[in-house]
Amino acid sequence: MKEYITGITIGSLAAYVSLDLESTWYLGLVSMTVWTVVSLGIEFLQLKSKTARDLFDGKATVLIKDGKIMEDNLKKERITTDELMEQLRIKNVFKAADVEFAIMESSGDVSVLLTKENQPLTPKHLGINVGPEQEPQSVIMDGKIMDEPLATIGLNRKWLDTELEKLGVSIDNVFLGQVDSYGQLYVDLFDDQIKVPKPQKKAALLATLKKCEADLEMFGLSTKEQNTKQMYEQCSKALEKIIDEVKPLLIR
């Protein structure tokens, strides 16, 4: 709100200065300077003082706690029940009882924390380690190859031509092409009627690893040499451990 008021005031002063035909136009410049200095001073003070932030921006207000609506706080913030439910629906929450904690920030936005049983299930809840996701690089835009993003991820036009050939599409028909952190190319075509197969590199790699593990187990069962059998079993167990570690990265 403070920024809004400051912007309106400085804008009005600027209009006054530009339209004033009298000799006192310089007073408008003085006023603009004062408002600018005061605004910057307040912002600097807010950076240094929590009390100043609370004074100028206000404090956050709890609207729902433990699934119970705080009616007094709603009245304090002049929020109706309909407005509260609208804010909850914006957060994809349709029952107030599903909310553990809802707070109105000083900016006017409502932050919502769902109860444990209503929070979305994540790989962390299942004890699954998931690899980090990096920003995809757009290597094709409007049918044109973007060399800089290609170089950023260590690829070149030859690699891109090979991948497009695998997908059976031409560069002229590609509206957008992106490469993810695993080196897989995803394309969106100008012609939406053409179906493009999804990349299967990760699935193929996982299948290959599992096949190798099965082969090692089979070799261990087929040999009669004890040392060789033990070697195959150790290799199979080591590969099984590797598969367990990389599987979360390959099934995404």
Rosetta constraint file for C-alpha pairs under 8 A:
AtomPair CA 1 CA 5 HARMONIC 6.20 0.50
AtomPair CA 1 CA 57 HARMONIC 7.97 0.50
AtomPair CA 2 CA 6 HARMONIC 6.10 0.50
AtomPair CA 2 CA 56 HARMONIC 7.53 0.50
AtomPair CA 2 CA 57 HARMONIC 7.77 0.50
AtomPair CA 3 CA 7 HARMONIC 6.02 0.50
AtomPair CA 4 CA 8 HARMONIC 6.24 0.50
AtomPair CA 5 CA 9 HARMONIC 6.10 0.50
AtomPair CA 6 CA 10 HARMONIC 6.08 0.50
AtomPair CA 6 CA 35 HARMONIC 7.38 0.50
AtomPair CA 6 CA 39 HARMONIC 7.27 0.50
AtomPair CA 7 CA 11 HARMONIC 5.96 0.50
AtomPair CA 8 CA 12 HARMONIC 6.12 0.50
AtomPair CA 9 CA 13 HARMONIC 6.23 0.50
AtomPair CA 10 CA 14 HARMONIC 6.06 0.50
AtomPair CA 10 CA 32 HARMONIC 5.86 0.50
AtomPair CA 10 CA 35 HARMONIC 7.09 0.50
AtomPair CA 10 CA 36 HARMONIC 7.88 0.50
AtomPair CA 11 CA 15 HARMONIC 6.23 0.50
AtomPair CA 12 CA 16 HARMONIC 6.20 0.50
AtomPair CA 13 CA 17 HARMONIC 6.18 0.50
AtomPair CA 13 CA 28 HARMONIC 5.91 0.50
AtomPair CA 13 CA 29 HARMONIC 7.77 0.50
AtomPair CA 13 CA 31 HARMONIC 7.29 0.50
AtomPair CA 13 CA 32 HARMONIC 6.34 0.50
AtomPair CA 14 CA 18 HARMONIC 6.18 0.50
AtomPair CA 14 CA 28 HARMONIC 7.28 0.50
AtomPair CA 14 CA 29 HARMONIC 7.82 0.50
AtomPair CA 14 CA 32 HARMONIC 7.40 0.50
AtomPair CA 15 CA 19 HARMONIC 6.13 0.50
AtomPair CA 16 CA 20 HARMONIC 5.68 0.50
AtomPair CA 16 CA 25 HARMONIC 7.95 0.50
AtomPair CA 16 CA 28 HARMONIC 6.82 0.50
AtomPair CA 17 CA 25 HARMONIC 5.50 0.50
AtomPair CA 17 CA 26 HARMONIC 7.48 0.50
AtomPair CA 17 CA 28 HARMONIC 5.41 0.50
AtomPair CA 17 CA 29 HARMONIC 6.95 0.50
AtomPair CA 20 CA 24 HARMONIC 7.93 0.50
AtomPair CA 20 CA 25 HARMONIC 5.88 0.50
AtomPair CA 21 CA 25 HARMONIC 7.26 0.50
AtomPair CA 24 CA 28 HARMONIC 7.78 0.50
AtomPair CA 25 CA 29 HARMONIC 7.20 0.50
AtomPair CA 26 CA 30 HARMONIC 6.38 0.50
AtomPair CA 27 CA 31 HARMONIC 6.20 0.50
AtomPair CA 28 CA 32 HARMONIC 6.18 0.50
AtomPair CA 29 CA 33 HARMONIC 6.11 0.50
AtomPair CA 30 CA 34 HARMONIC 6.17 0.50
AtomPair CA 31 CA 35 HARMONIC 6.16 0.50
AtomPair CA 32 CA 36 HARMONIC 6.08 0.50
AtomPair CA 33 CA 37 HARMONIC 6.10 0.50
AtomPair CA 34 CA 38 HARMONIC 6.03 0.50
AtomPair CA 35 CA 39 HARMONIC 6.01 0.50
AtomPair CA 36 CA 40 HARMONIC 6.17 0.50
AtomPair CA 37 CA 41 HARMONIC 5.99 0.50
AtomPair CA 38 CA 42 HARMONIC 6.14 0.50
AtomPair CA 39 CA 43 HARMONIC 6.26 0.50
AtomPair CA 40 CA 44 HARMONIC 6.13 0.50
AtomPair CA 41 CA 45 HARMONIC 6.10 0.50
AtomPair CA 42 CA 46 HARMONIC 6.13 0.50
AtomPair CA 43 CA 47 HARMONIC 6.39 0.50
AtomPair CA 44 CA 48 HARMONIC 6.59 0.50
AtomPair CA 45 CA 49 HARMONIC 5.97 0.50
AtomPair CA 45 CA 52 HARMONIC 6.48 0.50
AtomPair CA 46 CA 50 HARMONIC 6.73 0.50
AtomPair CA 46 CA 51 HARMONIC 7.92 0.50
AtomPair CA 46 CA 52 HARMONIC 5.17 0.50
AtomPair CA 46 CA 53 HARMONIC 4.89 0.50
AtomPair CA 47 CA 53 HARMONIC 7.71 0.50
AtomPair CA 49 CA 53 HARMONIC 6.49 0.50
AtomPair CA 50 CA 54 HARMONIC 6.26 0.50
AtomPair CA 51 CA 55 HARMONIC 6.11 0.50
AtomPair CA 52 CA 56 HARMONIC 6.11 0.50
AtomPair CA 53 CA 57 HARMONIC 5.46 0.50
AtomPair CA 53 CA 58 HARMONIC 6.90 0.50
AtomPair CA 54 CA 58 HARMONIC 4.51 0.50
AtomPair CA 54 CA 59 HARMONIC 5.48 0.50
AtomPair CA 57 CA 106 HARMONIC 6.01 0.50
AtomPair CA 57 CA 107 HARMONIC 7.84 0.50
AtomPair CA 58 CA 106 HARMONIC 5.63 0.50
AtomPair CA 59 CA 105 HARMONIC 7.20 0.50
AtomPair CA 59 CA 106 HARMONIC 5.70 0.50
AtomPair CA 60 CA 103 HARMONIC 6.55 0.50
AtomPair CA 60 CA 104 HARMONIC 5.49 0.50
AtomPair CA 60 CA 105 HARMONIC 4.55 0.50
AtomPair CA 60 CA 106 HARMONIC 5.28 0.50
AtomPair CA 61 CA 73 HARMONIC 6.88 0.50
AtomPair CA 61 CA 103 HARMONIC 5.49 0.50
AtomPair CA 61 CA 104 HARMONIC 5.11 0.50
AtomPair CA 61 CA 105 HARMONIC 6.71 0.50
AtomPair CA 62 CA 70 HARMONIC 7.24 0.50
AtomPair CA 62 CA 73 HARMONIC 6.90 0.50
AtomPair CA 62 CA 101 HARMONIC 7.58 0.50
AtomPair CA 62 CA 102 HARMONIC 6.05 0.50
AtomPair CA 62 CA 103 HARMONIC 4.31 0.50
AtomPair CA 62 CA 104 HARMONIC 6.29 0.50
AtomPair CA 63 CA 69 HARMONIC 5.99 0.50
AtomPair CA 63 CA 70 HARMONIC 5.25 0.50
AtomPair CA 63 CA 71 HARMONIC 7.66 0.50
AtomPair CA 63 CA 73 HARMONIC 6.14 0.50
AtomPair CA 63 CA 74 HARMONIC 6.42 0.50
AtomPair CA 63 CA 101 HARMONIC 7.73 0.50
AtomPair CA 63 CA 102 HARMONIC 5.45 0.50
AtomPair CA 63 CA 103 HARMONIC 5.32 0.50
AtomPair CA 63 CA 104 HARMONIC 6.71 0.50
AtomPair CA 64 CA 68 HARMONIC 5.39 0.50
AtomPair CA 64 CA 69 HARMONIC 4.44 0.50
AtomPair CA 64 CA 70 HARMONIC 5.61 0.50
AtomPair CA 64 CA 96 HARMONIC 7.84 0.50
AtomPair CA 64 CA 99 HARMONIC 7.14 0.50
AtomPair CA 64 CA 100 HARMONIC 7.26 0.50
AtomPair CA 64 CA 101 HARMONIC 5.36 0.50
AtomPair CA 64 CA 102 HARMONIC 4.80 0.50
AtomPair CA 64 CA 103 HARMONIC 6.90 0.50
AtomPair CA 65 CA 69 HARMONIC 6.58 0.50
AtomPair CA 65 CA 70 HARMONIC 7.20 0.50
AtomPair CA 65 CA 99 HARMONIC 7.58 0.50
AtomPair CA 65 CA 100 HARMONIC 5.85 0.50
AtomPair CA 65 CA 101 HARMONIC 4.75 0.50
AtomPair CA 65 CA 102 HARMONIC 6.64 0.50
AtomPair CA 66 CA 97 HARMONIC 7.89 0.50
AtomPair CA 66 CA 99 HARMONIC 6.89 0.50
AtomPair CA 66 CA 100 HARMONIC 4.62 0.50
AtomPair CA 66 CA 101 HARMONIC 6.15 0.50
AtomPair CA 67 CA 96 HARMONIC 5.99 0.50
AtomPair CA 67 CA 97 HARMONIC 4.40 0.50
AtomPair CA 67 CA 98 HARMONIC 6.33 0.50
AtomPair CA 67 CA 99 HARMONIC 5.15 0.50
AtomPair CA 67 CA 100 HARMONIC 5.35 0.50
AtomPair CA 67 CA 101 HARMONIC 7.09 0.50
AtomPair CA 68 CA 96 HARMONIC 7.49 0.50
AtomPair CA 68 CA 97 HARMONIC 6.99 0.50
AtomPair CA 69 CA 96 HARMONIC 7.60 0.50
AtomPair CA 70 CA 74 HARMONIC 6.44 0.50
AtomPair CA 71 CA 75 HARMONIC 6.38 0.50
AtomPair CA 72 CA 76 HARMONIC 6.20 0.50
AtomPair CA 73 CA 77 HARMONIC 6.19 0.50
AtomPair CA 74 CA 78 HARMONIC 5.84 0.50
AtomPair CA 74 CA 79 HARMONIC 5.09 0.50
AtomPair CA 74 CA 80 HARMONIC 6.86 0.50
AtomPair CA 75 CA 79 HARMONIC 6.21 0.50
AtomPair CA 75 CA 80 HARMONIC 7.72 0.50
AtomPair CA 79 CA 83 HARMONIC 6.15 0.50
AtomPair CA 79 CA 84 HARMONIC 6.67 0.50
AtomPair CA 80 CA 84 HARMONIC 6.31 0.50
AtomPair CA 81 CA 85 HARMONIC 6.20 0.50
AtomPair CA 82 CA 86 HARMONIC 6.09 0.50
AtomPair CA 83 CA 87 HARMONIC 6.27 0.50
AtomPair CA 84 CA 88 HARMONIC 6.33 0.50
AtomPair CA 85 CA 89 HARMONIC 6.10 0.50
AtomPair CA 85 CA 94 HARMONIC 7.34 0.50
AtomPair CA 85 CA 96 HARMONIC 7.78 0.50
AtomPair CA 86 CA 90 HARMONIC 6.30 0.50
AtomPair CA 87 CA 91 HARMONIC 6.69 0.50
AtomPair CA 87 CA 110 HARMONIC 6.63 0.50
AtomPair CA 88 CA 92 HARMONIC 6.47 0.50
AtomPair CA 88 CA 93 HARMONIC 5.06 0.50
AtomPair CA 88 CA 94 HARMONIC 6.52 0.50
AtomPair CA 88 CA 96 HARMONIC 7.84 0.50
AtomPair CA 88 CA 110 HARMONIC 7.89 0.50
AtomPair CA 88 CA 112 HARMONIC 7.54 0.50
AtomPair CA 89 CA 93 HARMONIC 4.89 0.50
AtomPair CA 89 CA 94 HARMONIC 5.55 0.50
AtomPair CA 91 CA 112 HARMONIC 7.31 0.50
AtomPair CA 93 CA 98 HARMONIC 7.49 0.50
AtomPair CA 93 CA 99 HARMONIC 7.88 0.50
AtomPair CA 95 CA 99 HARMONIC 7.41 0.50
AtomPair CA 98 CA 114 HARMONIC 5.88 0.50
AtomPair CA 98 CA 115 HARMONIC 5.86 0.50
AtomPair CA 98 CA 118 HARMONIC 6.52 0.50
AtomPair CA 99 CA 112 HARMONIC 6.85 0.50
AtomPair CA 99 CA 113 HARMONIC 6.01 0.50
AtomPair CA 99 CA 114 HARMONIC 4.45 0.50
AtomPair CA 99 CA 115 HARMONIC 5.62 0.50
AtomPair CA 100 CA 112 HARMONIC 7.81 0.50
AtomPair CA 100 CA 113 HARMONIC 5.60 0.50
AtomPair CA 100 CA 114 HARMONIC 5.06 0.50
AtomPair CA 100 CA 115 HARMONIC 4.69 0.50
AtomPair CA 101 CA 112 HARMONIC 5.97 0.50
AtomPair CA 101 CA 113 HARMONIC 5.08 0.50
AtomPair CA 101 CA 114 HARMONIC 6.87 0.50
AtomPair CA 102 CA 110 HARMONIC 6.70 0.50
AtomPair CA 102 CA 111 HARMONIC 5.59 0.50
AtomPair CA 102 CA 112 HARMONIC 4.45 0.50
AtomPair CA 102 CA 113 HARMONIC 6.21 0.50
AtomPair CA 103 CA 110 HARMONIC 5.58 0.50
AtomPair CA 103 CA 111 HARMONIC 5.36 0.50
AtomPair CA 103 CA 112 HARMONIC 6.68 0.50
AtomPair CA 104 CA 108 HARMONIC 5.96 0.50
AtomPair CA 104 CA 109 HARMONIC 5.73 0.50
AtomPair CA 104 CA 110 HARMONIC 4.42 0.50
AtomPair CA 104 CA 111 HARMONIC 6.38 0.50
AtomPair CA 105 CA 109 HARMONIC 5.43 0.50
AtomPair CA 105 CA 110 HARMONIC 6.10 0.50
AtomPair CA 105 CA 111 HARMONIC 7.19 0.50
AtomPair CA 114 CA 118 HARMONIC 5.92 0.50
AtomPair CA 114 CA 119 HARMONIC 5.69 0.50
AtomPair CA 115 CA 119 HARMONIC 6.30 0.50
AtomPair CA 121 CA 125 HARMONIC 6.45 0.50
AtomPair CA 122 CA 126 HARMONIC 6.90 0.50
AtomPair CA 123 CA 127 HARMONIC 6.22 0.50
AtomPair CA 123 CA 128 HARMONIC 5.01 0.50
AtomPair CA 123 CA 129 HARMONIC 6.94 0.50
AtomPair CA 123 CA 130 HARMONIC 7.10 0.50
AtomPair CA 124 CA 128 HARMONIC 5.67 0.50
AtomPair CA 124 CA 129 HARMONIC 6.93 0.50
AtomPair CA 128 CA 248 HARMONIC 6.96 0.50
AtomPair CA 129 CA 248 HARMONIC 6.39 0.50
AtomPair CA 130 CA 248 HARMONIC 5.45 0.50
AtomPair CA 130 CA 249 HARMONIC 6.22 0.50
AtomPair CA 131 CA 248 HARMONIC 7.18 0.50
AtomPair CA 131 CA 249 HARMONIC 5.75 0.50
AtomPair CA 133 CA 181 HARMONIC 6.82 0.50
AtomPair CA 134 CA 180 HARMONIC 7.27 0.50
AtomPair CA 134 CA 181 HARMONIC 5.57 0.50
AtomPair CA 135 CA 180 HARMONIC 7.01 0.50
AtomPair CA 135 CA 181 HARMONIC 7.07 0.50
AtomPair CA 136 CA 178 HARMONIC 6.06 0.50
AtomPair CA 136 CA 179 HARMONIC 5.48 0.50
AtomPair CA 136 CA 180 HARMONIC 4.42 0.50
AtomPair CA 136 CA 181 HARMONIC 6.35 0.50
AtomPair CA 137 CA 149 HARMONIC 5.80 0.50
AtomPair CA 137 CA 150 HARMONIC 7.53 0.50
AtomPair CA 137 CA 153 HARMONIC 7.85 0.50
AtomPair CA 137 CA 178 HARMONIC 5.36 0.50
AtomPair CA 137 CA 179 HARMONIC 5.30 0.50
AtomPair CA 137 CA 180 HARMONIC 6.55 0.50
AtomPair CA 138 CA 146 HARMONIC 7.34 0.50
AtomPair CA 138 CA 149 HARMONIC 6.52 0.50
AtomPair CA 138 CA 176 HARMONIC 7.15 0.50
AtomPair CA 138 CA 177 HARMONIC 5.74 0.50
AtomPair CA 138 CA 178 HARMONIC 4.32 0.50
AtomPair CA 138 CA 179 HARMONIC 6.57 0.50
AtomPair CA 139 CA 145 HARMONIC 5.84 0.50
AtomPair CA 139 CA 146 HARMONIC 4.83 0.50
AtomPair CA 139 CA 147 HARMONIC 7.00 0.50
AtomPair CA 139 CA 149 HARMONIC 5.76 0.50
AtomPair CA 139 CA 150 HARMONIC 5.85 0.50
AtomPair CA 139 CA 176 HARMONIC 7.79 0.50
AtomPair CA 139 CA 177 HARMONIC 5.61 0.50
AtomPair CA 139 CA 178 HARMONIC 5.59 0.50
AtomPair CA 139 CA 179 HARMONIC 6.95 0.50
AtomPair CA 140 CA 144 HARMONIC 5.44 0.50
AtomPair CA 140 CA 145 HARMONIC 4.59 0.50
AtomPair CA 140 CA 146 HARMONIC 5.61 0.50
AtomPair CA 140 CA 174 HARMONIC 7.15 0.50
AtomPair CA 140 CA 175 HARMONIC 7.21 0.50
AtomPair CA 140 CA 176 HARMONIC 5.28 0.50
AtomPair CA 140 CA 177 HARMONIC 4.55 0.50
AtomPair CA 140 CA 178 HARMONIC 6.88 0.50
AtomPair CA 141 CA 145 HARMONIC 6.64 0.50
AtomPair CA 141 CA 146 HARMONIC 7.15 0.50
AtomPair CA 141 CA 174 HARMONIC 7.43 0.50
AtomPair CA 141 CA 175 HARMONIC 5.69 0.50
AtomPair CA 141 CA 176 HARMONIC 4.79 0.50
AtomPair CA 141 CA 177 HARMONIC 6.62 0.50
AtomPair CA 142 CA 172 HARMONIC 7.95 0.50
AtomPair CA 142 CA 174 HARMONIC 6.61 0.50
AtomPair CA 142 CA 175 HARMONIC 4.53 0.50
AtomPair CA 142 CA 176 HARMONIC 6.30 0.50
AtomPair CA 143 CA 171 HARMONIC 5.57 0.50
AtomPair CA 143 CA 172 HARMONIC 4.68 0.50
AtomPair CA 143 CA 173 HARMONIC 6.23 0.50
AtomPair CA 143 CA 174 HARMONIC 5.09 0.50
AtomPair CA 143 CA 175 HARMONIC 5.57 0.50
AtomPair CA 143 CA 176 HARMONIC 7.34 0.50
AtomPair CA 144 CA 171 HARMONIC 7.26 0.50
AtomPair CA 144 CA 172 HARMONIC 7.48 0.50
AtomPair CA 145 CA 157 HARMONIC 7.89 0.50
AtomPair CA 146 CA 150 HARMONIC 6.63 0.50
AtomPair CA 147 CA 151 HARMONIC 6.18 0.50
AtomPair CA 147 CA 156 HARMONIC 7.46 0.50
AtomPair CA 147 CA 157 HARMONIC 7.69 0.50
AtomPair CA 148 CA 152 HARMONIC 6.20 0.50
AtomPair CA 149 CA 153 HARMONIC 6.65 0.50
AtomPair CA 150 CA 154 HARMONIC 6.36 0.50
AtomPair CA 150 CA 155 HARMONIC 5.10 0.50
AtomPair CA 150 CA 156 HARMONIC 5.82 0.50
AtomPair CA 150 CA 157 HARMONIC 7.74 0.50
AtomPair CA 151 CA 155 HARMONIC 5.52 0.50
AtomPair CA 151 CA 156 HARMONIC 6.46 0.50
AtomPair CA 155 CA 159 HARMONIC 6.49 0.50
AtomPair CA 155 CA 160 HARMONIC 7.77 0.50
AtomPair CA 156 CA 160 HARMONIC 6.50 0.50
AtomPair CA 157 CA 161 HARMONIC 6.04 0.50
AtomPair CA 158 CA 162 HARMONIC 6.27 0.50
AtomPair CA 159 CA 163 HARMONIC 6.31 0.50
AtomPair CA 160 CA 164 HARMONIC 6.18 0.50
AtomPair CA 161 CA 165 HARMONIC 6.11 0.50
AtomPair CA 162 CA 166 HARMONIC 6.35 0.50
AtomPair CA 163 CA 167 HARMONIC 6.44 0.50
AtomPair CA 163 CA 185 HARMONIC 7.16 0.50
AtomPair CA 164 CA 168 HARMONIC 6.10 0.50
AtomPair CA 164 CA 169 HARMONIC 5.63 0.50
AtomPair CA 164 CA 170 HARMONIC 6.59 0.50
AtomPair CA 164 CA 171 HARMONIC 7.35 0.50
AtomPair CA 165 CA 169 HARMONIC 6.29 0.50
AtomPair CA 165 CA 170 HARMONIC 7.47 0.50
AtomPair CA 167 CA 196 HARMONIC 6.58 0.50
AtomPair CA 167 CA 197 HARMONIC 6.70 0.50
AtomPair CA 169 CA 173 HARMONIC 6.95 0.50
AtomPair CA 169 CA 174 HARMONIC 7.66 0.50
AtomPair CA 170 CA 174 HARMONIC 6.95 0.50
AtomPair CA 173 CA 189 HARMONIC 5.57 0.50
AtomPair CA 173 CA 190 HARMONIC 5.55 0.50
AtomPair CA 173 CA 191 HARMONIC 7.01 0.50
AtomPair CA 174 CA 187 HARMONIC 6.49 0.50
AtomPair CA 174 CA 188 HARMONIC 5.97 0.50
AtomPair CA 174 CA 189 HARMONIC 4.42 0.50
AtomPair CA 174 CA 190 HARMONIC 6.00 0.50
AtomPair CA 175 CA 187 HARMONIC 7.49 0.50
AtomPair CA 175 CA 188 HARMONIC 5.59 0.50
AtomPair CA 175 CA 189 HARMONIC 5.00 0.50
AtomPair CA 175 CA 190 HARMONIC 5.30 0.50
AtomPair CA 176 CA 187 HARMONIC 5.67 0.50
AtomPair CA 176 CA 188 HARMONIC 5.14 0.50
AtomPair CA 176 CA 189 HARMONIC 6.90 0.50
AtomPair CA 177 CA 185 HARMONIC 6.80 0.50
AtomPair CA 177 CA 186 HARMONIC 5.63 0.50
AtomPair CA 177 CA 187 HARMONIC 4.28 0.50
AtomPair CA 177 CA 188 HARMONIC 6.36 0.50
AtomPair CA 178 CA 185 HARMONIC 5.70 0.50
AtomPair CA 178 CA 186 HARMONIC 5.27 0.50
AtomPair CA 178 CA 187 HARMONIC 6.42 0.50
AtomPair CA 179 CA 183 HARMONIC 5.70 0.50
AtomPair CA 179 CA 184 HARMONIC 5.34 0.50
AtomPair CA 179 CA 185 HARMONIC 4.54 0.50
AtomPair CA 179 CA 186 HARMONIC 6.31 0.50
AtomPair CA 180 CA 184 HARMONIC 5.60 0.50
AtomPair CA 180 CA 185 HARMONIC 6.84 0.50
AtomPair CA 184 CA 199 HARMONIC 6.41 0.50
AtomPair CA 184 CA 201 HARMONIC 7.39 0.50
AtomPair CA 185 CA 199 HARMONIC 7.01 0.50
AtomPair CA 186 CA 198 HARMONIC 7.35 0.50
AtomPair CA 186 CA 199 HARMONIC 7.37 0.50
AtomPair CA 187 CA 196 HARMONIC 7.78 0.50
AtomPair CA 188 CA 192 HARMONIC 7.89 0.50
AtomPair CA 189 CA 194 HARMONIC 7.60 0.50
AtomPair CA 200 CA 204 HARMONIC 5.96 0.50
AtomPair CA 201 CA 205 HARMONIC 6.10 0.50
AtomPair CA 202 CA 206 HARMONIC 6.21 0.50
AtomPair CA 202 CA 250 HARMONIC 5.01 0.50
AtomPair CA 202 CA 251 HARMONIC 7.17 0.50
AtomPair CA 203 CA 207 HARMONIC 6.20 0.50
AtomPair CA 203 CA 250 HARMONIC 6.37 0.50
AtomPair CA 203 CA 251 HARMONIC 6.84 0.50
AtomPair CA 204 CA 208 HARMONIC 6.13 0.50
AtomPair CA 205 CA 209 HARMONIC 6.24 0.50
AtomPair CA 205 CA 250 HARMONIC 7.81 0.50
AtomPair CA 206 CA 210 HARMONIC 6.28 0.50
AtomPair CA 206 CA 243 HARMONIC 7.58 0.50
AtomPair CA 206 CA 247 HARMONIC 7.16 0.50
AtomPair CA 206 CA 250 HARMONIC 6.54 0.50
AtomPair CA 207 CA 211 HARMONIC 6.14 0.50
AtomPair CA 208 CA 212 HARMONIC 6.22 0.50
AtomPair CA 209 CA 213 HARMONIC 6.28 0.50
AtomPair CA 209 CA 239 HARMONIC 7.70 0.50
AtomPair CA 209 CA 243 HARMONIC 6.97 0.50
AtomPair CA 210 CA 214 HARMONIC 6.21 0.50
AtomPair CA 210 CA 240 HARMONIC 7.96 0.50
AtomPair CA 210 CA 243 HARMONIC 7.56 0.50
AtomPair CA 211 CA 215 HARMONIC 6.10 0.50
AtomPair CA 212 CA 216 HARMONIC 6.21 0.50
AtomPair CA 213 CA 217 HARMONIC 6.38 0.50
AtomPair CA 213 CA 236 HARMONIC 5.32 0.50
AtomPair CA 213 CA 239 HARMONIC 6.22 0.50
AtomPair CA 213 CA 240 HARMONIC 6.64 0.50
AtomPair CA 214 CA 218 HARMONIC 6.18 0.50
AtomPair CA 214 CA 236 HARMONIC 7.74 0.50
AtomPair CA 215 CA 219 HARMONIC 6.08 0.50
AtomPair CA 216 CA 220 HARMONIC 6.16 0.50
AtomPair CA 216 CA 232 HARMONIC 5.58 0.50
AtomPair CA 216 CA 233 HARMONIC 7.09 0.50
AtomPair CA 216 CA 235 HARMONIC 7.10 0.50
AtomPair CA 216 CA 236 HARMONIC 5.53 0.50
AtomPair CA 217 CA 221 HARMONIC 6.33 0.50
AtomPair CA 217 CA 232 HARMONIC 6.65 0.50
AtomPair CA 217 CA 233 HARMONIC 6.39 0.50
AtomPair CA 217 CA 236 HARMONIC 6.15 0.50
AtomPair CA 218 CA 222 HARMONIC 6.13 0.50
AtomPair CA 219 CA 223 HARMONIC 6.25 0.50
AtomPair CA 219 CA 229 HARMONIC 7.58 0.50
AtomPair CA 219 CA 232 HARMONIC 6.76 0.50
AtomPair CA 220 CA 228 HARMONIC 7.20 0.50
AtomPair CA 220 CA 229 HARMONIC 4.49 0.50
AtomPair CA 220 CA 230 HARMONIC 7.25 0.50
AtomPair CA 220 CA 231 HARMONIC 7.87 0.50
AtomPair CA 220 CA 232 HARMONIC 5.09 0.50
AtomPair CA 220 CA 233 HARMONIC 6.13 0.50
AtomPair CA 221 CA 229 HARMONIC 7.01 0.50
AtomPair CA 223 CA 228 HARMONIC 7.14 0.50
AtomPair CA 223 CA 229 HARMONIC 6.14 0.50
AtomPair CA 224 CA 228 HARMONIC 7.93 0.50
AtomPair CA 224 CA 229 HARMONIC 7.03 0.50
AtomPair CA 225 CA 229 HARMONIC 6.02 0.50
AtomPair CA 226 CA 230 HARMONIC 6.11 0.50
AtomPair CA 227 CA 231 HARMONIC 6.19 0.50
AtomPair CA 228 CA 232 HARMONIC 6.27 0.50
AtomPair CA 229 CA 233 HARMONIC 6.24 0.50
AtomPair CA 230 CA 234 HARMONIC 6.17 0.50
AtomPair CA 231 CA 235 HARMONIC 6.19 0.50
AtomPair CA 232 CA 236 HARMONIC 6.02 0.50
AtomPair CA 233 CA 237 HARMONIC 6.19 0.50
AtomPair CA 234 CA 238 HARMONIC 6.12 0.50
AtomPair CA 235 CA 239 HARMONIC 6.08 0.50
AtomPair CA 236 CA 240 HARMONIC 6.07 0.50
AtomPair CA 237 CA 241 HARMONIC 6.25 0.50
AtomPair CA 238 CA 242 HARMONIC 6.38 0.50
AtomPair CA 239 CA 243 HARMONIC 6.15 0.50
AtomPair CA 240 CA 244 HARMONIC 6.30 0.50
AtomPair CA 241 CA 245 HARMONIC 6.39 0.50
AtomPair CA 242 CA 246 HARMONIC 6.26 0.50
AtomPair CA 243 CA 247 HARMONIC 5.58 0.50
AtomPair CA 244 CA 248 HARMONIC 7.73 0.50
AtomPair CA 246 CA 250 HARMONIC 6.43 0.50
AtomPair CA 247 CA 251 HARMONIC 6.12 0.50
AtomPair CA 248 CA 252 HARMONIC 6.73 0.50
